[in-house]
Amino acid sequence: MKKLALCLITLSIFMSCKSTKIENKINSLKYPITNKGIVSTNYFETEVKDPYRWLEDDRSDETMAWVKNQNKATYGYLDNIPFRNELKDRLTKLWNYEKIGSPFKEGDYTYFYKNTGLQNQYVIYRYKTGEDPKTASVFLDPNGFSSDGTTSLGGTSFSKDGKKLAYAISEGGSDWRKILIMNTETKEIIEDTIVDVKFSGMSWYKNEGFYYSSYDKPEGSELSAKTDQHKVYYHKLGTTQKEDRIIFGNTPEEKHRYIYGSVTEDNHYLLISPRTSTSGNKLYIKDLTIENAPLVEIIGNTDSDTYVLENIGSKLFLVTNLNAPNQKIVTVDASKPTPEHWIDFIPETKNVLSPSTAGGYFFTEYMVDAVSQIFQYDYNGKLVREVKLPSIGSAGGFGAKKEETELYYSFTNYVTPGSIYKYDIEKGVSTLYRKPDIDFNSDNYESTQVFYPSKDGTKIPMIITHKKGLELNGKNPTILYGYGGFNISLTPSFSITNAVWMEQGGIYAVANLRGGGEYGKEWHDAGTQLKKQNVFDDFIAAAEYLIAKNYTSSDYLAIKGGSNGGLLVGATMTQRPDLMKVALPAVGVLDMLRYHTFTAGAGWAYDYGTAEDNKEMFDYLKGYSPVHNVKAGTQYPATLVTTGDHDDRVVPAHSFKFAAELQAKQSGANPTLIRIETDAGHGAGTPVSKTIEQAADVFGFTLYNMGYDILPSNTENFKD
């Protein structure tokens, strides 16, 4: 008893000293001065001031100076977090294990991606198909693209015979790409680089050339200027980019903000899929076996999402949510491809369908409360079997060429690092192909799925993950993560950074909010435009559930999200600043009145609407726009805004303006900081070194503002 009493007294003194030190540090924080302008915009006879619009100019000296000064203040704060380096060291150690992707065949070779541990970018290896995989050698190493690892591989596409490779590179995290073309035998670059490519695949026609997409180069800053007329081009080998033909999109009177061209595996058809927004597409088909064949319309409106999954000669297999919110597969002949001729092949079910093909079979993945269930069908639509998965979680990669007899799929969940399984397509047998050797014991952790009521009574699923035996005492540091938009589903997956969080005794909770795709189009639409508040209500209810069930409390709760999830965090913290201790909005869409004026932002209007649509939409957007709802005299949670200076998807001006508003109006001692990564974009291709540093800063900031002066894992001796 004496020992226990001494420990409790020591802990009490420790916590008191810790609190005083943190408070002193926060009170000494001085923010850089952010000048205010007098710019305003009139919307439906309402004048809206925009004092920080000057921060939208990413090329101005004033903005660059502001970024430099903000980072100086932020890193001055972060540098004083006593356990920041401990977090970085642990993240580095845990990250340092060999990671290998699923093998795939192209031409005479089998390829796979590999990272030895801490390489900034994955490397592509290959070996002769049929030979020992141990003979594999480096084929393409993106780590040599730039000295600091900020130039990444942005996509690859092999010619039909595998003898040529088109690959895209991204510089500084930008969505703008360059395409290089390689002879895969000699590894030599054989053509001039294709430049100014954005939001593009690369789809080969035979071995002669490929289709790709891009916008005209915008006037002004290529990182923020509006781009809203996408085009599909065809590049024929042996010609210059200037000679590339425009296949679709050269119609200024009709905005198609995203257009993609793809060729069927048998080289029979070209498929063109134009979109005006991120949801809904038109669909056209062209017979490439007939010279000068016209583009034939399959669907001439954007009321559904429809694409061609497979074809056998002229018989097309289409995936659609037209009159089927959870998607189905239909068949039709290419000679009469319009919807009135469609025949159901695999009908809609109560679960969302995501199909693929491999080895002459269809594989249908269904989301059942956000976890995977896989079935195998033959080309007559007959169910062959359910694919037995290793556990409850997320499976992916059920795709291969028609002639293949095996495929490789991945499996993961919140406590299981991604493993690869080899699947015998005819026998239906899975065998473990590769399991990572990682310094993390999954057996010590558990995930629980719960269903909680939102404000309007809708049941929302959430998966809560933490160490086994965790005491529900309301004092567990907790990160609540969400997205809730663009039909994107949050399914269970392992994260090295989240593993480190949970090692510290932290809880990681993921809520499957409306606006996502977990329950199909109706679930998505329930979180869009004039129903967007449902998403925020779902997230707030998730936080309230965690608090009510004593997982955590407001003093130990952080909310986190990126991109549309950054909007989620910004809206939640401005509506309910009392609910959480820490807010972590990353690369967020935060100015809802002007988001559509930057880059391809106008394409997000299906989810958001725009302030120019009508007064009702303007009022609604202004009512939750984070930049416009920061109120003076309010105590907001400790906030670390994160963004990248090369983010040309959600331009950093969103984050700049939000941080400036918070710093000007914050009441109380909670810090409001912005961490601006240089030579970084929206997230894809970020070097491992930068990812580790950012995670250490985010977790360090979070725990520090929850009252910790040493890592929670280092206080376990006080719990005896």
C-alpha positions in Angstrom: 0.0 0.0 0.0 2.8 2.4 0.9 4.4 1.8 -2.6 1.0 2.4 -4.3 0.5 5.6 -2.2 4.0 6.9 -3.1 3.3 6.2 -6.8 0.1 8.1 -6.7 1.7 11.1 -4.9 4.5 11.1 -7.4 2.1 10.9 -10.3 0.0 13.8 -8.9 3.1 16.0 -8.6 4.3 14.9 -12.0 0.9 15.8 -13.6 0.9 19.2 -11.8 4.4 20.1 -13.0 3.5 18.8 -16.5 0.4 21.0 -16.7 2.3 24.1 -15.6 5.1 23.6 -18.1 2.6 23.1 -21.0 0.6 26.1 -20.0 3.7 28.3 -19.8 4.8 27.2 -23.2 1.4 27.8 -24.8 1.0 31.2 -23.2 4.4 32.3 -24.6 3.4 31.4 -28.1 3.3 34.5 -30.5 1.7 34.2 -33.9 3.0 36.0 -36.9 1.0 39.1 -37.9 -1.4 38.4 -40.8 -2.5 41.6 -42.6 -6.1 42.0 -43.5 -7.4 43.3 -46.8 -10.7 45.0 -47.7 -11.8 42.5 -50.4 -15.5 41.4 -50.3 -17.9 39.6 -52.6 -21.6 40.1 -53.1 -23.7 37.0 -53.1 -27.5 37.5 -53.6 -27.3 41.0 -52.0 -25.2 39.7 -49.1 -21.7 41.2 -48.8 -19.2 38.7 -47.6 -15.8 40.0 -46.4 -12.7 38.1 -47.4 -9.8 39.8 -45.5 -7.3 37.1 -46.3 -7.9 36.6 -50.0 -4.4 37.8 -50.7 -3.2 34.5 -49.4 -4.7 32.8 -52.4 -1.8 34.2 -54.5 0.7 31.3 -54.1 3.2 33.1 -56.2 3.4 36.4 -54.3 6.3 37.4 -52.1 3.9 38.3 -49.3 2.4 34.8 -49.3 5.8 33.2 -49.3 6.9 35.3 -46.4 3.7 34.4 -44.5 4.3 30.7 -45.0 7.9 31.1 -43.8 6.9 33.0 -40.7 4.0 30.6 -39.9 6.3 27.6 -40.2 8.9 29.3 -38.0 6.3 29.8 -35.2 4.9 26.3 -35.7 8.3 24.5 -35.6 9.3 26.7 -32.7 6.4 25.2 -30.8 6.8 21.6 -32.0 10.6 21.7 -31.3 9.7 22.1 -27.6 7.6 19.0 -27.3 9.8 16.8 -25.1 8.8 13.4 -26.6 8.7 14.4 -30.3 11.9 12.7 -31.1 10.9 9.6 -29.3 7.8 9.4 -31.5 9.9 10.0 -34.6 12.3 7.3 -33.5 9.5 4.8 -32.9 7.8 5.6 -36.1 11.1 5.1 -38.0 11.8 1.8 -36.3 8.4 0.4 -36.9 8.4 1.6 -40.5 11.7 -0.1 -41.2 10.5 -3.4 -42.5 10.5 -4.9 -46.0 7.2 -4.2 -47.9 6.5 -6.1 -51.1 3.4 -5.7 -53.4 1.5 -8.4 -55.3 3.3 -9.7 -58.4 1.9 -9.0 -61.8 2.9 -10.3 -65.3 3.7 -8.1 -68.3 5.2 -9.7 -71.4 8.0 -12.1 -70.5 8.4 -10.7 -67.0 6.9 -10.8 -63.5 7.0 -7.4 -61.8 6.4 -6.3 -58.2 6.9 -3.2 -56.0 9.2 -3.3 -53.1 10.5 -1.0 -50.3 13.4 -2.3 -48.2 12.0 -0.3 -45.3 12.7 3.4 -45.2 13.1 4.2 -48.9 11.2 7.3 -49.8 9.5 5.7 -52.8 8.7 2.1 -53.7 11.0 0.4 -56.3 9.8 -1.8 -59.2 11.6 -5.1 -59.5 11.2 -7.9 -62.1 12.3 -11.4 -63.0 11.7 -13.7 -66.0 8.4 -15.4 -65.5 9.0 -19.0 -64.5 12.4 -18.3 -62.9 13.2 -18.1 -59.2 11.8 -14.8 -57.8 15.1 -14.5 -55.9 16.7 -13.6 -59.3 14.6 -10.4 -59.4 16.5 -7.1 -60.0 15.7 -3.4 -60.0 13.7 -2.4 -63.0 12.7 1.2 -62.1 13.8 3.1 -59.0 11.9 6.4 -58.4 14.3 7.2 -55.5 16.7 8.4 -58.2 14.2 10.8 -59.7 15.3 13.6 -57.3 17.8 13.9 -54.5 15.2 14.6 -51.8 12.7 12.0 -52.8 9.9 14.5 -53.6 9.6 13.3 -57.3 7.5 10.2 -57.3 6.0 7.7 -59.6 2.5 8.7 -60.6 1.3 5.7 -62.5 2.5 3.0 -65.0 1.0 1.3 -68.1 2.6 -1.4 -70.1 2.0 -2.0 -73.9 0.1 -5.1 -74.8 3.3 -7.1 -75.4 5.0 -5.7 -72.4 7.9 -4.3 -74.4 7.2 -0.7 -73.7 6.2 1.2 -70.5 4.6 4.6 -70.2 5.1 5.9 -66.7 4.1 9.2 -65.1 6.1 11.2 -62.6 4.9 13.9 -60.1 7.3 16.6 -59.0 6.8 18.1 -55.5 3.5 16.3 -54.9 1.7 18.2 -57.7 -1.2 16.6 -59.7 0.5 17.7 -62.9 2.4 14.9 -64.4 5.1 14.2 -67.0 4.9 10.9 -69.0 8.1 9.1 -70.1 8.2 6.1 -72.4 10.7 3.3 -71.9 11.9 0.3 -73.8 11.5 -2.4 -71.2 14.2 -4.6 -72.6 17.0 -2.0 -72.6 15.4 0.3 -70.0 16.1 3.3 -72.3 13.8 6.3 -72.7 12.7 6.1 -76.3 10.5 9.2 -76.8 10.4 12.9 -75.8 8.7 13.5 -72.4 5.0 14.3 -72.6 4.3 17.2 -70.3 1.4 19.1 -68.7 -0.7 15.9 -68.0 -3.2 15.9 -65.2 -5.8 13.5 -63.8 -4.9 10.9 -66.4 -4.6 7.2 -66.9 -2.5 5.7 -69.8 -4.2 3.1 -71.9 -2.4 1.4 -74.7 -3.8 0.4 -78.1 -1.9 -2.7 -79.1 1.8 -1.6 -79.0 1.3 1.4 -81.2 0.5 4.2 -78.8 -1.7 5.1 -75.8 -4.6 7.4 -74.7 -4.1 9.9 -71.9 -6.0 13.0 -70.5 -5.2 16.5 -69.6 -6.2 20.2 -69.4 -4.9 23.1 -71.4 -2.2 24.9 -69.4 -4.1 27.4 -67.2 -3.4 31.1 -67.2 -1.7 32.3 -64.0 -0.5 29.8 -61.4 -0.6 26.2 -62.5 -1.0 25.2 -58.8 -4.2 27.2 -58.2 -5.7 28.5 -61.5 -9.0 27.0 -62.7 -8.9 23.9 -64.9 -12.3 22.7 -66.1 -12.0 21.5 -69.7 -10.5 18.0 -69.7 -9.5 16.3 -73.0 -8.5 12.8 -74.1 -5.5 12.6 -76.4 -3.9 9.8 -78.4 -0.1 9.6 -78.6 1.2 7.5 -81.4 4.8 6.2 -80.9 7.3 8.0 -83.1 5.5 11.3 -83.1 5.8 14.4 -81.0 3.3 15.6 -78.4 2.2 18.4 -80.7 0.9 15.8 -83.1 -1.2 14.1 -80.5 -4.8 13.9 -81.6 -7.7 15.2 -79.4 -10.1 12.3 -79.2 -12.7 13.9 -77.0 -13.3 17.1 -75.1 -12.6 20.0 -77.5 -16.1 21.5 -77.0 -15.8 24.7 -75.0 -19.6 25.1 -74.8 -19.9 21.9 -72.8 -17.8 21.5 -69.7 -16.4 18.0 -69.1 -14.1 18.4 -66.1 -12.8 14.8 -66.1 -12.6 12.6 -69.2 -10.9 9.2 -69.4 -10.2 7.0 -72.3 -9.5 3.2 -72.0 -9.0 0.3 -74.4 -10.5 -3.1 -73.8 -8.1 -6.0 -73.1 -8.7 -7.4 -76.5 -8.0 -4.1 -78.3 -11.5 -4.2 -79.7 -13.0 -1.1 -78.2 -12.1 2.4 -77.1 -14.3 3.6 -74.2 -14.7 7.3 -73.3 -16.1 8.3 -70.0 -16.8 12.1 -69.7 -17.8 13.6 -66.3 -18.9 17.1 -65.3 -18.3 16.3 -61.6 -16.9 13.6 -59.4 -20.2 11.7 -59.6 -22.1 10.5 -62.7 -20.7 10.0 -66.2 -21.6 9.8 -69.8 -20.3 6.7 -71.7 -19.2 6.3 -75.4 -17.8 3.3 -77.3 -15.8 3.1 -80.5 -15.0 0.0 -82.5 -11.3 0.1 -83.1 -11.4 -2.8 -85.6 -13.3 -0.6 -88.1 -11.4 2.3 -89.6 -13.0 5.7 -88.9 -15.7 4.1 -86.8 -17.8 6.7 -84.9 -18.2 7.1 -81.2 -21.4 5.5 -80.2 -23.4 6.8 -77.2 -24.2 4.3 -74.5 -25.4 6.8 -71.9 -25.8 10.5 -72.9 -26.3 12.0 -69.4 -24.5 12.0 -66.1 -27.4 10.6 -63.9 -25.5 7.4 -63.1 -22.0 5.9 -62.7 -21.5 3.3 -65.5 -18.5 1.6 -67.0 -17.6 -1.4 -69.1 -16.0 -4.1 -67.0 -15.4 -6.7 -69.6 -16.3 -7.8 -73.1 -16.5 -11.1 -75.1 -16.4 -9.9 -78.7 -19.3 -7.5 -79.0 -21.0 -8.7 -75.8 -20.4 -6.0 -73.1 -20.5 -6.4 -69.4 -21.3 -3.1 -67.7 -21.3 -2.1 -64.1 -23.9 0.6 -63.3 -25.9 2.2 -60.5 -28.6 3.3 -62.9 -31.8 2.3 -61.1 -29.6 0.2 -58.8 -28.0 2.4 -56.1 -25.8 -0.5 -54.8 -24.6 -1.3 -58.4 -25.2 -4.3 -60.6 -23.7 -5.9 -63.7 -25.7 -5.9 -66.9 -25.0 -7.3 -70.4 -25.7 -5.7 -73.8 -24.4 -6.0 -77.4 -22.2 -3.2 -78.6 -24.4 -2.7 -81.7 -27.3 -1.6 -79.5 -25.7 -0.5 -76.2 -28.2 1.9 -74.7 -30.0 1.1 -71.4 -33.3 -0.1 -72.9 -31.4 -3.1 -74.2 -29.6 -4.0 -71.0 -30.1 -7.4 -69.4 -29.3 -8.0 -65.7 -26.4 -10.4 -65.3 -25.5 -10.1 -61.6 -28.5 -8.2 -60.0 -28.3 -5.5 -57.3 -28.2 -6.7 -53.7 -28.5 -5.0 -50.4 -24.7 -4.6 -50.3 -22.6 -2.4 -52.5 -20.9 -4.2 -55.4 -17.3 -3.6 -56.6 -16.5 -6.3 -59.3 -13.3 -7.3 -61.1 -12.2 -10.0 -63.6 -9.4 -12.6 -63.5 -8.7 -15.8 -65.3 -12.1 -15.9 -67.1 -14.2 -15.3 -64.0 -15.9 -12.4 -62.3 -15.0 -11.6 -58.7 -17.7 -9.6 -56.9 -16.6 -7.7 -53.8 -19.4 -6.6 -51.5 -19.2 -4.2 -48.7 -21.0 -5.6 -45.7 -21.0 -2.9 -43.0 -17.7 -1.6 -44.5 -15.9 -5.0 -44.6 -15.2 -7.3 -47.6 -17.1 -10.3 -48.8 -16.0 -11.9 -52.1 -17.8 -14.2 -54.5 -16.6 -15.8 -57.7 -18.9 -16.2 -60.8 -18.4 -17.7 -64.2 -19.1 -15.9 -67.5 -22.6 -17.4 -67.5 -23.5 -15.6 -64.3 -23.4 -18.8 -62.2 -22.0 -18.5 -58.6 -18.9 -20.7 -58.3 -18.0 -20.1 -54.7 -17.5 -17.6 -51.9 -13.9 -16.8 -51.5 -13.0 -17.5 -47.9 -11.0 -14.6 -46.4 -8.5 -14.9 -43.6 -10.5 -12.8 -41.2 -12.9 -9.8 -41.1 -11.3 -6.9 -42.9 -10.6 -5.5 -46.4 -9.5 -7.6 -49.4 -8.3 -6.2 -52.7 -6.6 -7.1 -55.9 -8.9 -9.7 -57.4 -7.8 -8.9 -60.9 -5.6 -10.6 -63.5 -5.5 -11.2 -67.3 -7.9 -13.7 -68.8 -5.2 -16.3 -69.5 -3.9 -16.4 -65.9 -4.6 -19.3 -63.6 -3.8 -17.6 -60.4 -4.1 -14.1 -58.9 -2.7 -12.4 -55.8 -4.9 -10.5 -53.4 -4.1 -8.4 -50.3 -5.8 -8.6 -46.9 -5.7 -6.2 -44.0 -7.6 -4.6 -41.1 -6.9 -2.1 -38.4 -4.7 -4.5 -36.4 -3.3 -6.7 -39.3 -0.5 -5.5 -41.5 -1.3 -6.1 -45.2 -0.5 -9.7 -46.2 -0.6 -11.1 -49.8 -2.4 -14.3 -50.6 -2.0 -16.4 -53.8 -5.4 -17.7 -55.1 -5.8 -20.7 -57.4 -8.6 -19.5 -59.7 -9.9 -22.9 -60.6 -9.6 -24.6 -57.3 -10.6 -21.7 -55.2 -7.7 -22.2 -52.7 -5.9 -19.3 -51.0 -2.3 -19.7 -49.7 -0.3 -17.2 -47.8 2.2 -15.7 -50.2 3.9 -13.0 -48.1 3.4 -11.8 -44.6 5.4 -8.7 -43.4 8.0 -9.1 -40.7 7.0 -6.1 -38.6 7.7 -5.2 -35.0 4.0 -5.1 -34.0 2.1 -7.8 -32.2 -1.4 -7.8 -33.6 -2.6 -10.2 -30.9 -2.3 -7.4 -28.3 -5.0 -5.3 -30.1 -8.6 -5.6 -30.9 -11.2 -3.9 -33.1 -14.9 -3.6 -32.3 -17.7 -2.4 -34.6 -20.5 -0.5 -33.0 -23.6 1.2 -34.5 -24.7 4.5 -32.9 -27.6 6.8 -33.6 -26.9 10.1 -35.3 -29.0 13.3 -34.6 -31.9 12.2 -36.8 -31.8 8.6 -35.6 -29.8 7.1 -38.5 -27.6 4.2 -37.4 -23.9 4.9 -38.2 -21.2 2.2 -38.1 -17.9 2.9 -36.3 -14.9 0.6 -35.7 -13.0 1.3 -32.5 -9.5 -0.2 -32.2 -7.1 -0.2 -29.2 -5.0 -2.4 -26.9 -6.8 -5.4 -25.4 -7.7 -4.9 -21.7 -8.0 -1.1 -22.1 -9.7 0.4 -19.1 -12.8 2.5 -20.1 -12.1 5.3 -17.7 -12.8 8.4 -19.9 -9.1 9.3 -20.0 -7.8 7.4 -23.0 -6.2 9.6 -25.7 -8.5 9.0 -28.7 -8.4 10.0 -32.4 -11.7 10.0 -34.1 -11.3 9.9 -37.9 -13.8 10.5 -40.7 -14.3 11.5 -44.3 -18.0 11.4 -45.3 -18.0 12.4 -49.0 -17.5 11.7 -52.7 -18.8 8.1 -52.4 -15.5 7.1 -50.8 -15.7 4.2 -48.3 -13.5 3.9 -45.2 -12.7 0.2 -44.9 -10.4 -1.4 -42.3 -6.7 -1.1 -43.2 -3.5 -1.2 -41.2 -1.5 2.0 -40.7 2.0 2.2 -39.3 1.3 5.6 -37.9 -1.9 4.4 -36.2 -0.1 1.4 -34.8 2.3 3.8 -33.0 -0.6 5.8 -31.7 -2.2 2.6 -30.3 1.1 1.5 -28.7 0.8 4.6 -26.6 -2.5 3.4 -25.2 -4.4 5.5 -27.8 -7.8 4.6 -29.2 -8.3 4.9 -33.0 -12.0 5.2 -34.0 -13.2 5.4 -37.6 -16.8 6.4 -38.3 -18.5 5.5 -41.6 -20.4 8.7 -42.1 -23.1 9.5 -44.7 -21.7 11.0 -47.8 -19.4 8.0 -48.2 -20.0 4.9 -50.3 -20.4 2.3 -47.6 -24.1 1.8 -48.4 -24.3 2.9 -52.0 -25.6 5.9 -53.8 -28.4 6.7 -51.4 -25.9 6.8 -48.5 -23.7 9.1 -50.6 -26.5 11.4 -51.6 -27.7 11.7 -48.0 -24.5 13.6 -47.2 -24.4 16.0 -50.2 -25.4 19.6 -50.9 -28.3 20.7 -48.7 -27.9 17.5 -46.7 -24.2 18.0 -45.9 -25.0 18.8 -42.3 -25.9 15.1 -41.9 -22.2 14.3 -42.2 -21.2 16.7 -39.5 -24.0 15.5 -37.3 -22.9 11.9 -37.8 -19.3 12.8 -36.7 -20.5 14.8 -33.7 -22.6 11.9 -32.6 -19.6 9.6 -33.0 -17.7 11.8 -30.6 -20.6 11.9 -28.2 -20.9 8.1 -28.3 -17.2 7.6 -27.4 -17.6 10.0 -24.5 -20.8 8.5 -23.3 -19.4 5.0 -23.3 -16.4 6.2 -21.3 -13.8 5.4 -24.0 -12.6 8.9 -23.7 -13.7 12.5 -22.7 -13.5 15.9 -24.3 -10.1 16.5 -22.6 -8.6 13.4 -24.4 -10.4 13.5 -27.8 -8.8 14.6 -31.1 -10.7 14.7 -34.4 -8.8 14.1 -37.6 -9.5 14.1 -41.3 -8.0 15.1 -44.7 -9.3 16.8 -47.8 -13.1 16.5 -47.6 -12.3 15.1 -44.1 -10.5 18.4 -43.4 -13.7 20.1 -44.1 -15.4 17.7 -41.7 -12.9 18.6 -38.9 -13.2 22.3 -39.7 -17.0 22.3 -39.6 -17.2 20.1 -36.5 -14.7 22.2 -34.5 -16.5 25.5 -35.4 -19.9 24.0 -34.6 -18.9 22.2 -31.4 -15.6 23.6 -30.1 -16.4 22.2 -26.7 -16.5 18.6 -27.9 -12.8 17.9 -28.4 -9.4 18.9 -27.0 -7.5 18.8 -30.4 -8.5 19.3 -34.0 -6.3 18.1 -36.9 -7.7 19.3 -40.3 -5.4 18.2 -43.1 -5.4 19.6 -46.7 -8.9 20.6 -46.0 -11.6 22.2 -48.2 -12.3 25.1 -45.8 -13.6 28.0 -47.9 -16.9 26.8 -49.2 -17.8 30.0 -51.0 -14.7 29.9 -53.3 -13.6 26.3 -53.5 -14.9 26.0 -57.0 -12.8 28.8 -58.4 -9.5 26.9 -57.9 -8.0 24.1 -60.1 -10.6 21.4 -60.7 -12.7 22.3 -57.7 -15.8 23.1 -59.8 -16.1 19.3 -60.3 -16.9 18.9 -56.6 -20.3 20.6 -57.0 -22.2 17.3 -57.0 -21.2 16.9 -53.3 -21.2 20.6 -52.2 -23.2 22.8 -54.6 -21.7 26.2 -55.2 -22.4 29.6 -53.7 -23.4 30.9 -57.1 -26.2 28.3 -57.6 -29.0 30.1 -55.8 -29.5 31.9 -52.5 -30.6 28.8 -50.6 -27.3 27.0 -51.6 -25.3 30.1 -50.7 -26.9 30.5 -47.3 -26.4 26.8 -46.6 -22.7 26.8 -47.6 -22.0 30.0 -45.7 -23.7 28.5 -42.7 -21.1 25.8 -42.3 -18.0 27.0 -44.2 -15.2 26.8 -41.7 -13.4 29.9 -42.8 -16.7 31.9 -42.4 -17.7 30.5 -39.1 -14.7 31.2 -36.8 -16.2 33.5 -34.2 -14.2 36.0 -32.1 -14.1 35.3 -28.4 -14.6 31.5 -28.8 -12.2 29.0 -27.2 -11.4 26.6 -30.0 -9.5 23.3 -29.4 -5.8 23.1 -29.9 -5.5 23.0 -33.7 -2.7 21.9 -36.0 -3.7 22.7 -39.6 -1.5 20.8 -42.1 -1.1 21.3 -45.8 1.5 21.3 -48.6 2.7 24.2 -50.7 2.3 22.2 -53.9 -1.2 21.0 -53.2 -3.0 21.7 -56.5 -6.1 19.6 -55.7 -7.2 21.4 -52.5 -5.1 24.5 -52.8 -3.3 25.5 -49.5 -5.1 28.9 -49.5 -8.0 27.1 -47.8 -5.8 26.1 -44.9 -4.0 29.5 -44.9 -7.2 31.5 -44.5 -8.6 29.1 -41.9 -5.4 29.3 -39.8 -5.4 33.1 -40.1 -9.0 33.3 -38.9 -8.3 31.0 -35.9 -5.2 32.9 -34.9 -7.1 36.2 -35.0 -10.2 35.1 -33.1 -9.1 32.3 -30.7 -9.9 32.9 -27.1 -8.0 31.2 -24.4 -4.6 29.4 -24.4 -5.1 26.6 -26.9 -2.6 27.0 -29.7 -3.8 27.3 -33.4 -0.9 26.5 -35.7 -0.4 25.6 -39.3 2.3 23.3 -40.6 3.1 23.8 -44.2 5.1 21.1 -45.9 7.3 22.4 -48.7 7.6 20.5 -52.0 4.5 18.4 -51.0 1.0 18.1 -52.4 -2.2 16.5 -51.5 -0.6 13.4 -50.1 0.1 10.9 -52.9 3.8 10.2 -53.4 4.9 11.9 -50.2 8.4 10.6 -49.3 8.5 8.3 -46.3 10.9 10.7 -44.5 8.3 13.5 -44.7 5.5 11.2 -43.7 7.3 10.1 -40.5 8.2 13.7 -39.6 4.6 14.8 -40.0 3.2 11.9 -38.1 5.6 12.6 -35.2 4.5 16.3 -35.2 0.8 15.5 -35.3 0.9 12.9 -32.6 3.3 15.0 -30.5 1.1 18.0 -30.8 -2.0 15.9 -29.9 -0.6 14.2 -26.8 1.1 17.4 -25.6 -2.2 19.3 -25.7 -3.9 16.5 -23.9 -1.6 17.2 -21.0 1.2 14.7 -21.5 4.8 15.8 -20.9 6.1 12.2 -21.5 4.7 9.5 -23.7 1.8 7.6 -22.2 3.6 4.3 -22.6 6.3 5.7 -20.3 3.9 6.2 -17.5 2.8 2.6 -17.1 5.0 2.1 -14.0 2.5 4.5 -12.2 -0.4 2.1 -12.9 0.9 -0.8 -10.8 
